[in-house]
Amino acid sequence: MAAQKLTAPAPRPDTPLGLFLSGGNCHAQNYLGSHPDVRDGAAGYVFRVWAPHARQAAVMGDFNGWSDESHPMERLEGGVWETFIPGLNRYDAYKYAIHTADGRVLAKADPYAFHAETRPGTASKLYDLSGYQWGDKGWLEYRKKSPVYENPLNIYEVHLGSWRRTGEGEFLSYRTIAEYLVPYVKEMGFTHVELMPVTEHPLDASWGYQCTGYFAATSRFGTPHDLMYLIDQLHQAGVGVILDWVPAHFPKDAFGLYEFDGSACYEYADPRKGEHADWGTRVFDYGRNEVRSFLYSSALFWLEQYHIDGLRVDAVASMLYLDYSREAGQWVPNIHGGRENLEAIEFLRELNTSVFTRHGDVLMIAEESTAWPLVSHPVSEGGLGFNLKWNMGWMNDIVHYMTLDPYFRQYNHKDITFSLVYAFSENFILPLSHDEVVHMKGSFLNKMPGEYLEKFSGVRAFYAYMLTHPGKKLLMMGSEFGQWNEWHFEYSLDWHLMENRENQETRQFFKDANAFYLAHKELWELDFSWEGFQWICADDNHNNCASFLRKDKKGDFLLVACNFSPVHRPGYRLGAPCRGTYQCVFNTDDERYGGAGLGDKAPVDSEDAGCHGQEQSLVLDLPPMSAVIYRCIRKKPALKKKTALVKTDAGKITVPAVKKKAAAPAVKKKS
C-alpha cells in the first residue's frame, strides 16, 4: 500500500493536534483514540493514532474480518493518522494495522483506548465513557476544604485481584468488590485506599506495574463504568482513592507501545537510555513532545474522568538517574556529564505543575528510593513538585530492626531513631507496602521473631510506633488481621484466619489503633514539622526503648513510650514535660488485643525529679514488647523556683540579670 502524501497544512498551535505535537496537550485522549461521531448523517467512530514512522495505517477488527487494508487511515500533520468508520458499536474489538517502513504489518492495541479485551485477549474495545452519574459531590467538596498536610492520612493498600475472591478462586467484579471493601475500610478506620495499578496490563504477575493501557481500566473486574461505581461508593463513604500510576517504563509486548510504528516511538532509541534490562521493559522518551502529551493526559485522565484523589507515581528513582540499575558503560551521561536524566526531571516538574494548576487538592506521591533533594517541594523552590513522598529509608530501617532477635536490637537502635534526622526534609508517607510482604520476605506477622503469641505483640508494638511516628501512613492489605502467609497475587487473602481468636484480636487492635489515630490530632496536625515532635529519650538502646512527644498546634501532647524488648519494665523512669497527672490512653498489651494486660491502669502523678532534660518525671509500667501512650489529664502548677543568689567580688548580694524579651522584628511594608 503506497504511502499517502502530506496535503494538510500545519495545525495551529492552539488546536488539539497542534498542542499534542508541541507537548502541551494534557487531554490528548479527547482527540486521539476512538470516539463516537456522526458524519454525513451516519453514526460511527472516528479513530486517530500517532505513528510517525509508519508507511501506512489502518483499522482492523471484528467488523472487517481483521483485514489490515480494508479501512485505511489518512495521514495528518506530525504522523497522526485518522479515519471514520460508520456502523460500529460499543464493545467492538479493534486494533491498528501499522505498516512499517521495512514492510512489516504490526497489530497494535490503541494507546488511548478506554477499554480492552480481558487477557489473554489483547485487542482494544470501543467504549463511550460518558453517561455515568456520580454521587460523590459531597466528598469532592470536603476534599477541597481538607488539605492533607494538617489532616490524617492512613492508607490501605489494595490489590483488587487478591484482596478477596469467589469460593472458586475467581475474580470479584468492581461492583461486588464495592459491597465488601467499602464497609470494611470504613469500619477499620482507614482514610484512603491505594489501588495497585488497575490500568490494563497483560500479565497478572506484573501486578499492573507493566502497563499497556494508560487510559483503560483493566477489564479483569468489569467495565470502566463499573470502576467508576467502586470509586463513587468509596467516596460516598468518606474514603479517598489513590491510584498507582507508572510513567517510568512499559513492557515489550508486541501489541503494546513497544516500537509502536516499527521503530523507537514512545521509548528512547538508544537502549542505554531506553531499556531497563532488569525489568525487561522500555523507558519512555521524556524529551519527545508527543510522549509528554500522552503521559500528562493519562495522569489528568484518572484524576478527572475517574475522580481519583491522588496518584502514587511508581519508580521515580529509575526516571531520575541515567545509571539506574546500569553498570559503567551501559548508560549515557547528560549534556553536563552527569548521571541525572534532565528530560525526566523536567517532565516530572511539568507534570506536577499541570496537575496542581488544575487540581490543587489532589495528592501526587513519589515512590522515590534515594536521597534526591526536594522531591516534595514546589517547583518554584527548585523541587520536583510532588506534595508527598514515600519514606523508603524509614521502611528499610524499621523492617530490619523488627526482624532482629530482641537481644541484637540494642546494637541497631539507630534503626528506630535515624529517621528523625531527616523526617522533616520532605512530606513523608511511612509505607509498609506490598514490596515488604512478597518474594520470600514473609508477611508482616512472620517478620517478627519469637514464639507465636510474641509475634502478635511485636506487630502491635510496631504499628503503634508507626502511627505515632511523624508522617502519613500506608499499610498493605492483610497485615491488619495477622495474615500468616506472605502475599500472593494469585490467591485471596487468608480470611479464614478470622476464625482464630488471635486474628480476631489483632483486627480489633488495628481497628482501635486507627480510631485512636483519627481522634488525636497530635498525631497528624504537625506531621511535617519539628513543632509536632520532641524526643524524651532516644538513646536507651540497652533496654530497646524509645520515648517521645507528639504535639498539635495548641501545644497539647501525647507521650509515647515504646519497649521493643520481651522484658517487663515496671518502675521505668521517664522525663515528663509538665507537672501533673498522666493517664495511659492506649496500651498495645491490652487483654482485648491478646496482650497480658500489664501496664498502668491508674493515673500516674509526675514527680519533682528531673529526668531526660525535663524538670518532672514519671515512673511507668512498661509491658514487654509494647507501646503505651499517655495524656496529661490534669496539669498542676509548676514549682516556684527560688531565685539563685550570686555573690560578687564586692561582697554584695545581687539578683542575676533577667534577659529582656527580644523586640518583635520589623514588618516589611508592602510595596
C-alpha positions as CSV (number, residue, x, y, z in Angstrom):
1,M,0.0,0.0,0.0
2,A,1.6,3.3,-1.0
3,A,2.2,6.0,1.5
4,Q,-0.1,9.0,1.3
5,K,1.4,12.4,0.7
6,L,1.0,15.2,3.2
7,T,-1.6,17.6,1.9
8,A,-2.9,19.2,5.1
9,P,-1.4,22.5,6.3
10,A,0.5,22.5,9.7
11,P,-2.0,22.6,12.5
12,R,-2.4,25.8,14.6
13,P,-0.6,25.5,17.9
14,D,-3.8,26.0,19.9
15,T,-5.6,23.1,18.2
16,P,-5.7,19.6,19.9
17,L,-3.3,18.3,17.2
18,G,-1.0,21.3,17.5
19,L,-0.9,21.0,21.3
20,F,-0.3,17.3,21.1
21,L,2.7,17.8,18.7
22,S,4.1,20.6,20.9
23,G,3.9,18.6,24.1
24,G,1.2,20.8,25.7
25,N,-1.9,18.7,25.2
26,C,-3.0,17.5,28.7
27,H,-6.2,16.0,27.4
28,A,-4.9,14.2,24.3
29,Q,-7.3,11.3,24.8
30,N,-10.2,13.6,23.7
31,Y,-8.6,13.8,20.3
32,L,-6.6,10.6,19.8
33,G,-8.0,7.1,20.2
34,S,-11.6,6.2,19.2
35,H,-14.7,8.4,19.8
36,P,-18.3,8.2,18.8
37,D,-19.1,10.6,15.9
38,V,-21.7,11.3,13.2
39,R,-20.5,12.2,9.7
40,D,-22.8,12.7,6.7
41,G,-25.7,11.5,8.9
42,A,-24.1,8.2,9.7
43,A,-23.2,7.3,13.3
44,G,-19.9,5.6,13.9
45,Y,-16.5,6.1,15.4
46,V,-13.6,8.2,14.4
47,F,-10.1,6.8,15.0
48,R,-6.8,8.7,15.4
49,V,-3.4,7.2,16.2
50,W,0.1,8.6,16.3
51,A,2.6,6.5,14.3
52,P,5.1,9.0,12.8
53,H,7.4,6.4,11.1
54,A,4.6,4.3,9.6
55,R,4.3,3.9,5.9
56,Q,0.5,3.4,6.3
57,A,-2.0,2.7,9.0
58,A,-5.4,1.1,9.0
59,V,-8.1,0.0,11.5
60,M,-9.0,-3.7,11.7
61,G,-11.4,-5.6,13.9
62,D,-14.4,-7.9,14.0
63,F,-16.3,-5.6,11.7
64,N,-13.9,-6.2,8.7
65,G,-12.6,-9.7,9.4
66,W,-9.4,-8.2,10.8
67,S,-8.3,-7.0,7.4
68,D,-5.2,-4.8,7.6
69,E,-6.1,-2.9,4.5
70,S,-9.9,-2.5,4.2
71,H,-10.2,0.6,6.4
72,P,-7.1,2.7,5.7
73,M,-6.3,5.9,7.5
74,E,-5.4,9.3,6.2
75,R,-2.1,10.8,7.4
76,L,-2.3,14.2,9.1
77,E,0.4,16.5,10.3
78,G,3.1,15.1,12.6
79,G,2.5,11.4,11.9
80,V,-1.1,11.3,13.2
81,W,-3.5,9.1,11.2
82,E,-7.3,9.4,11.1
83,T,-10.3,7.6,9.7
84,F,-14.1,7.4,10.3
85,I,-15.9,4.1,10.3
86,P,-19.8,4.1,10.4
87,G,-22.0,1.5,12.0
88,L,-19.7,0.4,14.8
89,N,-21.0,-0.3,18.3
90,R,-19.7,-0.2,21.9
91,Y,-17.5,-3.2,22.8
92,D,-16.5,-3.9,19.1
93,A,-12.9,-5.1,19.3
94,Y,-10.2,-3.4,17.1
95,K,-6.5,-2.8,16.6
96,Y,-4.4,-0.6,14.4
97,A,-2.6,-2.2,11.5
98,I,0.7,-0.3,11.3
99,H,2.5,-0.8,8.0
100,T,6.2,-0.2,8.8
101,A,8.8,1.3,6.6
102,D,10.5,-2.1,6.3
103,G,7.4,-3.8,5.1
104,R,6.1,-5.4,8.2
105,V,2.5,-5.1,9.4
106,L,2.1,-4.7,13.2
107,A,-1.2,-5.3,15.1
108,K,-1.3,-2.7,17.8
109,A,-3.8,-2.0,20.5
110,D,-4.9,1.6,20.8
111,P,-2.7,3.5,23.2
112,Y,-5.7,5.8,24.0
113,A,-8.3,3.1,24.3
114,F,-10.7,3.3,27.2
115,H,-11.5,-0.4,27.3
116,A,-9.8,-3.6,26.3
117,E,-10.3,-7.3,26.0
118,T,-9.6,-9.4,29.1
119,R,-6.3,-11.2,28.9
120,P,-5.2,-13.3,27.1
121,G,-7.1,-11.2,24.5
122,T,-5.1,-8.1,23.5
123,A,-7.5,-6.1,21.3
124,S,-8.9,-2.7,22.3
125,K,-12.7,-2.2,22.6
126,L,-14.9,0.7,21.7
127,Y,-16.3,2.4,24.8
128,D,-18.0,5.7,25.5
129,L,-17.1,6.9,29.0
130,S,-20.0,9.4,29.2
131,G,-23.2,8.7,31.0
132,Y,-22.1,7.7,34.5
133,Q,-24.0,9.6,37.2
134,W,-21.6,10.4,40.0
135,G,-22.9,10.8,43.6
136,D,-19.7,12.0,45.3
137,K,-20.2,15.8,45.2
138,G,-20.0,16.0,49.0
139,W,-16.7,14.2,49.1
140,L,-15.2,16.4,46.5
141,E,-16.3,19.5,48.4
142,Y,-14.8,18.0,51.6
143,R,-11.5,17.3,49.8
144,K,-11.1,20.9,48.8
145,K,-11.5,22.0,52.4
146,S,-9.3,19.4,54.0
147,P,-5.6,19.7,52.8
148,V,-3.6,16.6,53.5
149,Y,-0.9,18.5,55.4
150,E,-2.9,19.1,58.5
151,N,-5.2,16.1,58.4
152,P,-5.0,12.4,59.0
153,L,-3.9,10.2,56.1
154,N,-4.0,6.4,56.8
155,I,-3.9,4.4,53.5
156,Y,-4.9,0.8,53.0
157,E,-3.0,-0.7,50.0
158,V,-5.2,-3.0,47.9
159,H,-4.6,-5.4,45.1
160,L,-8.1,-5.9,43.7
161,G,-7.3,-9.3,42.2
162,S,-6.3,-10.9,45.5
163,W,-8.0,-8.9,48.3
164,R,-11.0,-11.2,48.1
165,R,-12.1,-13.8,45.5
166,T,-15.0,-16.1,45.0
167,G,-15.2,-19.5,46.6
168,E,-14.0,-20.9,43.3
169,G,-11.0,-18.6,43.3
170,E,-12.3,-16.3,40.5
171,F,-12.1,-12.5,40.5
172,L,-14.8,-10.4,42.0
173,S,-16.2,-7.6,39.8
174,Y,-15.7,-4.0,40.6
175,R,-19.3,-3.7,41.8
176,T,-19.1,-6.8,44.0
177,I,-15.8,-5.6,45.5
178,A,-17.5,-2.4,46.4
179,E,-20.0,-4.4,48.5
180,Y,-17.2,-5.8,50.7
181,L,-14.4,-3.3,50.5
182,V,-16.3,-0.1,51.2
183,P,-17.8,-1.1,54.6
184,Y,-14.6,-2.9,55.6
185,V,-12.3,0.0,55.0
186,K,-14.7,2.3,56.7
187,E,-15.1,0.1,59.8
188,M,-11.3,-0.4,60.0
189,G,-10.7,3.4,60.2
190,F,-8.6,3.9,57.1
191,T,-8.9,7.2,55.4
192,H,-7.9,6.1,51.8
193,V,-7.4,3.1,49.7
194,E,-4.5,2.9,47.3
195,L,-5.2,0.6,44.4
196,M,-2.2,-1.2,42.9
197,P,-2.4,-0.4,39.2
198,V,-5.8,-1.0,37.6
199,T,-4.5,0.3,34.3
200,E,-4.8,-2.5,31.7
201,H,-1.9,-5.0,31.7
202,P,-1.3,-8.3,30.1
203,L,0.4,-10.3,32.8
204,D,-1.2,-10.9,36.3
205,A,2.3,-11.5,37.8
206,S,3.3,-7.9,37.0
207,W,0.6,-6.7,39.4
208,G,-0.2,-4.0,36.9
209,Y,3.2,-2.3,37.0
210,Q,3.9,-3.3,33.4
211,C,1.0,-1.5,31.8
212,T,-0.2,-1.5,28.2
213,G,-3.4,0.6,28.6
214,Y,-2.7,4.0,30.1
215,F,-6.3,5.1,29.7
216,A,-8.0,1.7,30.1
217,A,-9.2,0.3,33.4
218,T,-8.5,-3.4,33.4
219,S,-11.4,-5.5,32.2
220,R,-10.5,-8.3,34.6
221,F,-13.1,-6.8,37.0
222,G,-15.6,-5.2,34.6
223,T,-16.2,-2.1,32.6
224,P,-15.0,1.5,33.1
225,H,-18.3,2.4,34.5
226,D,-18.0,-0.4,37.0
227,L,-14.8,1.0,38.3
228,M,-16.4,4.4,38.5
229,Y,-19.1,2.8,40.7
230,L,-16.4,1.4,43.1
231,I,-14.7,4.8,43.4
232,D,-18.0,6.5,43.8
233,Q,-19.1,4.2,46.6
234,L,-15.8,4.7,48.4
235,H,-16.2,8.5,48.1
236,Q,-19.7,8.4,49.4
237,A,-18.5,6.5,52.4
238,G,-15.8,9.2,53.1
239,V,-12.9,7.1,51.8
240,G,-10.4,8.6,49.3
241,V,-8.9,6.7,46.4
242,I,-5.3,6.8,45.3
243,L,-4.1,5.0,42.1
244,D,-0.7,3.6,41.4
245,W,0.5,5.1,38.1
246,V,3.5,4.0,36.1
247,P,5.1,6.6,33.8
248,A,8.6,5.1,34.3
249,H,8.5,2.2,31.8
250,F,6.3,-0.1,29.8
251,P,6.5,-3.8,28.7
252,K,7.8,-5.2,25.4
253,D,4.6,-7.0,24.5
254,A,4.2,-6.9,20.7
255,F,0.7,-5.4,20.8
256,G,1.6,-2.6,23.1
257,L,3.6,0.6,22.9
258,Y,6.8,-1.3,22.2
259,E,8.3,0.1,18.9
260,F,4.8,1.1,18.0
261,D,5.4,2.1,14.4
262,G,8.3,-0.3,13.8
263,S,11.0,1.8,15.5
264,A,11.5,3.7,18.7
265,C,8.4,5.8,19.1
266,Y,7.3,6.0,22.8
267,E,10.8,4.9,24.0
268,Y,14.3,6.3,23.7
269,A,16.0,5.0,20.6
270,D,19.3,4.4,22.4
271,P,19.0,1.2,24.5
272,R,21.4,2.7,27.0
273,K,18.6,5.1,27.9
274,G,15.6,3.3,26.6
275,E,15.8,-0.1,28.2
276,H,15.5,-1.5,31.7
277,A,17.2,-4.8,31.3
278,D,16.4,-5.9,34.9
279,W,12.7,-5.5,34.3
280,G,12.6,-6.3,30.6
281,T,10.9,-3.0,29.9
282,R,11.3,0.1,27.8
283,V,11.8,3.6,29.1
284,F,9.6,6.5,27.9
285,D,11.3,9.2,25.9
286,Y,10.6,12.2,28.2
287,G,12.2,14.6,25.7
288,R,9.6,13.9,23.0
289,N,6.7,16.2,22.8
290,E,4.1,13.6,21.8
291,V,5.2,11.3,24.6
292,R,4.9,14.1,27.2
293,S,1.4,14.9,25.9
294,F,0.5,11.2,26.3
295,L,1.7,10.9,29.9
296,Y,0.3,14.3,31.0
297,S,-3.0,13.3,29.6
298,S,-3.0,9.9,31.3
299,A,-2.3,11.4,34.7
300,L,-5.1,14.0,34.4
301,F,-7.5,11.5,32.9
302,W,-7.6,9.4,36.0
303,L,-7.9,12.4,38.3
304,E,-10.7,13.9,36.3
305,Q,-12.6,11.1,34.5
306,Y,-12.5,8.7,37.5
307,H,-12.4,11.3,40.3
308,I,-9.2,9.7,41.6
309,D,-7.9,11.7,44.7
310,G,-4.2,11.1,44.0
311,L,-1.6,9.3,42.0
312,R,1.3,7.4,43.6
313,V,4.0,7.7,40.9
314,D,5.9,4.4,40.7
315,A,9.7,4.0,40.3
316,V,10.6,7.7,40.3
317,A,14.2,6.9,41.0
318,S,14.5,4.9,37.8
319,M,13.4,8.0,35.9
320,L,15.8,10.5,37.6
321,Y,19.0,8.6,37.2
322,L,20.5,7.6,33.8
323,D,22.6,5.0,35.5
324,Y,19.8,3.4,37.5
325,S,20.5,-0.3,37.7
326,R,23.1,0.0,34.9
327,E,26.8,-0.8,35.0
328,A,29.6,1.5,33.8
329,G,29.5,1.8,30.1
330,Q,25.8,0.8,29.9
331,W,24.5,4.4,30.3
332,V,25.0,7.7,28.6
333,P,25.8,10.9,30.7
334,N,23.7,14.0,30.2
335,I,25.0,17.1,28.4
336,H,26.8,18.2,31.5
337,G,28.5,14.8,32.0
338,G,26.2,13.9,35.0
339,R,24.0,11.0,35.8
340,E,20.7,12.9,36.1
341,N,18.1,12.5,33.4
342,L,17.4,16.1,32.7
343,E,14.5,15.4,30.5
344,A,12.8,13.2,33.1
345,I,13.3,15.9,35.8
346,E,11.7,18.5,33.6
347,F,8.9,16.1,32.7
348,L,8.1,15.5,36.4
349,R,8.1,19.2,37.2
350,E,5.8,19.9,34.3
351,L,3.6,17.0,35.3
352,N,3.1,18.2,38.8
353,T,2.7,21.8,37.7
354,S,0.0,20.7,35.2
355,V,-1.8,18.7,37.9
356,F,-1.8,21.2,40.7
357,T,-2.6,24.1,38.4
358,R,-5.9,22.4,37.7
359,H,-6.5,20.4,40.9
360,G,-4.8,21.9,43.9
361,D,-6.4,19.5,46.3
362,V,-5.2,16.1,45.0
363,L,-2.2,14.0,46.0
364,M,0.9,13.5,43.9
365,I,3.0,10.9,45.7
366,A,6.5,9.9,44.7
367,E,7.8,6.4,45.3
368,E,11.4,7.6,45.3
369,S,14.0,5.5,47.0
370,T,17.1,7.7,47.0
371,A,18.2,10.9,48.7
372,W,17.2,13.1,45.8
373,P,16.6,16.5,47.4
374,L,13.3,18.5,47.5
375,V,11.1,15.8,45.9
376,S,8.0,17.0,47.8
377,H,8.9,20.7,47.5
378,P,7.3,23.1,45.0
379,V,8.8,23.5,41.5
380,S,9.2,27.3,42.3
381,E,11.6,26.3,45.1
382,G,13.7,24.0,42.9
383,G,11.7,20.9,43.9
384,L,10.2,18.2,41.8
385,G,6.7,19.4,42.7
386,F,5.2,16.3,44.4
387,N,3.4,17.0,47.7
388,L,4.2,13.7,49.3
389,K,7.0,11.1,49.2
390,W,7.3,7.5,50.4
391,N,9.9,7.2,53.2
392,M,11.7,4.2,51.9
393,G,14.6,4.7,54.3
394,W,12.3,4.5,57.3
395,M,10.7,1.4,55.9
396,N,14.0,-0.4,55.3
397,D,15.4,0.5,58.8
398,I,12.3,-0.4,60.8
399,V,11.8,-3.7,58.9
400,H,15.4,-4.6,59.6
401,Y,15.0,-3.7,63.3
402,M,11.8,-5.6,63.8
403,T,13.2,-8.8,62.2
404,L,16.1,-8.9,64.7
405,D,16.2,-11.0,67.8
406,P,15.4,-8.5,70.6
407,Y,18.9,-9.1,72.1
408,F,20.5,-7.7,69.0
409,R,18.2,-4.7,68.7
410,Q,20.4,-2.9,71.2
411,Y,23.2,-2.8,68.7
412,N,20.9,-1.5,65.9
413,H,19.0,1.2,67.9
414,K,19.6,3.7,65.2
415,D,17.1,1.9,63.0
416,I,14.3,3.4,65.0
417,T,15.8,6.8,65.6
418,F,17.8,7.7,62.5
419,S,14.6,8.6,60.6
420,L,14.2,11.7,62.7
421,V,17.4,13.1,61.3
422,Y,15.6,13.7,58.0
423,A,12.0,13.3,59.0
424,F,11.0,16.8,58.1
425,S,13.1,17.3,54.9
426,E,10.2,16.0,52.9
427,N,6.4,15.5,53.3
428,F,6.7,11.8,54.1
429,I,4.4,8.8,54.0
430,L,5.5,5.9,56.1
431,P,4.9,2.8,53.9
432,L,4.6,-0.8,54.9
433,S,3.9,-1.8,51.3
434,H,3.4,-4.9,49.1
435,D,7.1,-4.9,48.4
436,E,7.8,-5.9,52.0
437,V,5.5,-8.9,52.2
438,V,6.3,-10.7,49.0
439,H,9.1,-12.7,47.3
440,M,10.1,-14.7,50.4
441,K,10.2,-11.6,52.7
442,G,7.4,-13.1,54.8
443,S,4.2,-11.5,56.0
444,F,4.1,-8.6,58.4
445,L,3.4,-11.1,61.2
446,N,6.0,-13.6,60.2
447,K,8.7,-10.9,60.2
448,M,8.5,-10.8,63.9
449,P,10.9,-13.0,66.0
450,G,9.8,-15.1,68.9
451,E,7.0,-17.6,69.6
452,Y,3.6,-17.5,68.1
453,L,2.0,-15.0,70.5
454,E,5.1,-12.9,70.7
455,K,4.8,-12.3,67.0
456,F,1.4,-10.7,67.5
457,S,2.7,-8.5,70.3
458,G,5.5,-7.4,68.0
459,V,3.0,-6.5,65.3
460,R,1.0,-4.4,67.8
461,A,4.1,-2.6,69.2
462,F,5.4,-1.8,65.7
463,Y,2.1,-0.5,64.4
464,A,1.6,1.8,67.4
465,Y,5.1,3.1,66.8
466,M,4.3,3.7,63.1
467,L,1.1,5.5,63.9
468,T,2.8,7.8,66.3
469,H,5.9,8.5,64.2
470,P,5.8,11.7,62.2
471,G,4.5,11.2,58.7
472,K,1.4,9.9,57.0
473,K,0.7,6.1,56.9
474,L,0.3,3.2,54.5
475,L,-0.4,-0.4,55.2
476,M,-0.6,-3.4,52.9
477,M,-3.8,-5.4,53.0
478,G,-3.9,-8.5,55.1
479,S,-1.4,-7.0,57.7
480,E,-4.4,-5.7,59.7
481,F,-5.6,-9.2,60.8
482,G,-2.3,-11.1,61.1
483,Q,-2.0,-12.7,57.6
484,W,0.3,-15.6,58.2
485,N,1.4,-16.3,54.6
486,E,3.1,-13.7,52.6
487,W,1.1,-12.0,49.9
488,H,0.4,-14.0,46.7
489,F,-1.3,-12.2,43.8
490,E,-2.9,-15.5,42.7
491,Y,-5.0,-16.1,45.8
492,S,-7.4,-14.3,48.1
493,L,-6.1,-13.1,51.5
494,D,-6.4,-15.7,54.2
495,W,-9.8,-14.6,55.5
496,H,-10.3,-18.0,57.1
497,L,-7.8,-16.9,59.7
498,M,-10.6,-14.8,61.2
499,E,-11.9,-17.9,62.8
500,N,-8.9,-17.8,65.2
501,R,-9.1,-15.8,68.4
502,E,-5.6,-14.3,67.8
503,N,-6.5,-12.9,64.4
504,Q,-9.8,-11.5,65.7
505,E,-7.9,-9.8,68.5
506,T,-5.4,-8.4,66.1
507,R,-8.0,-7.0,63.8
508,Q,-9.7,-5.4,66.8
509,F,-6.3,-3.8,67.7
510,F,-5.9,-2.3,64.2
511,K,-9.4,-1.0,64.3
512,D,-8.9,0.6,67.7
513,A,-5.5,1.9,66.8
514,N,-6.7,3.5,63.6
515,A,-9.7,5.1,65.5
516,F,-7.2,6.4,68.1
517,Y,-5.1,7.9,65.4
518,L,-8.0,9.6,63.7
519,A,-9.3,11.0,67.0
520,H,-6.0,12.6,68.1
521,K,-4.7,15.5,66.0
522,E,-1.5,15.4,68.0
523,L,-0.6,12.5,65.7
524,W,-1.2,14.3,62.4
525,E,-1.7,18.0,62.6
526,L,2.0,18.8,62.6
527,D,3.4,15.8,60.7
528,F,5.9,17.7,58.7
529,S,7.5,19.9,61.3
530,W,9.7,19.7,64.5
531,E,6.9,21.6,66.2
532,G,4.9,18.4,66.3
533,F,7.6,16.1,67.7
534,Q,10.0,16.1,70.6
535,W,12.3,13.3,71.9
536,I,12.1,12.4,75.5
537,C,14.7,9.6,75.4
538,A,16.1,8.5,72.1
539,D,19.2,6.6,73.3
540,D,18.0,3.9,75.7
541,N,19.4,1.2,73.4
542,H,20.2,-1.2,76.3
543,N,16.5,-1.5,77.1
544,N,15.3,-1.3,73.5
545,C,13.2,1.6,74.5
546,A,12.4,4.9,72.8
547,S,10.0,7.7,74.0
548,F,8.8,11.0,72.5
549,L,6.1,13.5,72.4
550,R,3.6,14.3,69.6
551,K,2.1,17.7,69.7
552,D,-0.7,19.6,68.0
553,K,-0.9,23.3,67.1
554,K,-2.2,24.3,70.5
555,G,0.7,22.6,72.3
556,D,-1.4,19.6,73.6
557,F,0.7,16.5,73.6
558,L,0.7,12.7,73.8
559,L,3.7,10.9,75.5
560,V,4.6,7.7,73.7
561,A,6.9,5.0,75.2
562,C,7.9,2.0,73.1
563,N,9.5,-1.1,74.7
564,F,10.8,-3.3,71.9
565,S,12.1,-6.0,74.2
566,P,10.3,-9.0,75.7
567,V,11.3,-7.8,79.2
568,H,8.6,-6.3,81.5
569,R,9.9,-3.0,82.8
570,P,8.0,-1.8,85.9
571,G,9.4,1.3,87.6
572,Y,10.7,2.7,84.3
573,R,11.5,6.4,84.9
574,L,10.9,8.8,82.1
575,G,11.1,12.6,81.8
576,A,7.8,14.5,81.7
577,P,7.2,17.9,80.0
578,C,5.0,19.3,82.7
579,R,3.9,18.7,86.3
580,G,0.6,16.8,86.6
581,T,-1.3,13.6,86.4
582,Y,-0.9,11.3,83.4
583,Q,-3.3,8.6,82.2
584,C,-2.4,5.7,79.9
585,V,-4.9,6.2,77.0
586,F,-3.7,3.4,74.7
587,N,-1.8,0.2,75.5
588,T,-0.9,-2.4,72.9
589,D,-0.7,-5.0,75.7
590,D,-4.4,-4.7,76.5
591,E,-6.1,-8.1,77.0
592,R,-8.7,-7.4,74.4
593,Y,-5.9,-7.4,71.8
594,G,-4.3,-10.6,73.1
595,G,-1.9,-9.0,75.5
596,A,-1.2,-9.8,79.1
597,G,-2.9,-6.7,80.4
598,L,0.2,-5.3,82.0
599,G,0.8,-1.6,82.3
600,D,-0.5,1.4,84.3
601,K,-4.3,1.2,85.0
602,A,-4.5,4.0,87.4
603,P,-3.3,7.6,86.7
604,V,0.3,8.4,87.4
605,D,1.5,11.6,89.1
606,S,4.7,13.1,87.9
607,E,7.5,13.5,90.5
608,D,9.6,16.6,91.2
609,A,12.7,14.8,89.9
610,G,14.3,15.9,86.7
611,C,15.0,13.3,84.0
612,H,15.9,13.3,80.4
613,G,16.2,17.1,80.4
614,Q,12.8,17.6,81.9
615,E,12.1,19.0,85.3
616,Q,9.5,16.4,86.0
617,S,9.5,12.6,85.6
618,L,7.1,9.7,85.6
619,V,7.6,6.2,86.9
620,L,5.8,4.0,84.4
621,D,5.0,0.3,84.0
622,L,6.1,-0.7,80.5
623,P,4.7,-4.1,79.4
624,P,7.0,-6.3,77.3
625,M,7.1,-5.8,73.6
626,S,4.6,-2.9,73.7
627,A,3.9,0.7,73.0
628,V,1.9,2.8,75.5
629,I,0.5,6.3,75.1
630,Y,-0.1,8.7,77.9
631,R,-2.0,12.0,78.1
632,C,-1.7,14.6,80.9
633,I,-5.2,14.7,82.2
634,R,-4.6,17.3,85.0
635,K,-1.9,19.8,85.0
636,K,-0.5,21.1,88.3
637,P,1.1,24.4,89.0
638,A,4.9,24.3,88.4
639,L,7.1,24.5,91.4
640,K,8.1,28.0,92.3
641,K,11.8,28.3,91.7
642,K,14.0,30.0,94.3
643,T,15.9,32.9,92.9
644,A,19.6,32.0,92.8
645,L,21.8,34.5,94.7
646,V,25.2,35.2,93.4
647,K,28.0,36.8,95.5
648,T,30.1,39.3,93.6
649,D,33.7,40.4,94.2
650,A,32.4,43.4,96.2
651,G,30.7,41.2,98.6
652,K,27.2,42.4,97.7
653,I,24.4,40.0,97.1
654,T,22.7,40.6,93.7
655,V,20.0,39.0,91.7
656,P,21.1,37.7,88.3
657,A,20.0,39.9,85.4
658,V,16.9,38.7,83.6
659,K,17.3,38.7,79.8
660,K,14.7,41.0,78.3
661,K,12.3,39.7,75.7
662,A,13.6,40.4,72.2
663,A,11.8,43.1,70.3
664,A,9.5,42.0,67.5
665,P,11.2,42.1,64.1
666,A,10.2,44.9,61.8
667,V,7.5,44.1,59.3
668,K,8.4,44.9,55.8
669,K,5.7,47.1,54.3
670,K,4.0,46.1,51.1
671,S,5.4,48.0,48.1
